[in-house]
Amino acid sequence: MLFAAPTHAHASMFQGETLDSVANGIAWIVLIIAPIIGITVFWLVHILPEKIAHNKKHPQTKAIQCVCLLSLVFGGMLWPFAWLWAYSKPVLYKLAYGTDVDESLGHPGTETKEEVEVAKLRARVAELESQAKGGEA
């Protein structure tokens, strides 16, 4: 019978003014931090196709970037289109230019064939100049 008797239940470990202060603190955190985190995550997800296209050296990276920005304005409706475009193979670009990658995007740490050849030529010119100076002396 004693176990069936009602007892006092407490919904929180805080009481009185402490409960009000904790509730106010949580409310301010939710009102300020939650929207910032939500907007940041929304933005990071919407620029993913742009980052993917840039990493894959997609020749239409700038157009995909524009679609990503428009998708931010239109609430994400264009985002699936940008995602598919970033992963697509640019067939018509390959027909027109002979390659399906854009080498002008300037990825750090990678050198194009032209840059490697220019470096070799500069080294050869420097070598010839040093030989010419050595022969004059």
HELIX and SHEET records of a PDB file:
HELIX    1   1 GLU A   17  HIS A   46  1                                  30    
HELIX    2   2 LEU A   48  ASN A   55  1                                   8    
HELIX    3   3 THR A   61  VAL A   73  1                                  13    
HELIX    4   4 TRP A   79  TYR A   87  1                                   9    
HELIX    5   5 VAL A   91  TYR A   97  1                                   7    
HELIX    6   6 GLU A  103  LEU A  105  5                                   3    
HELIX    7   7 LYS A  113  GLU A  136  1                                  24    
END                                                                             
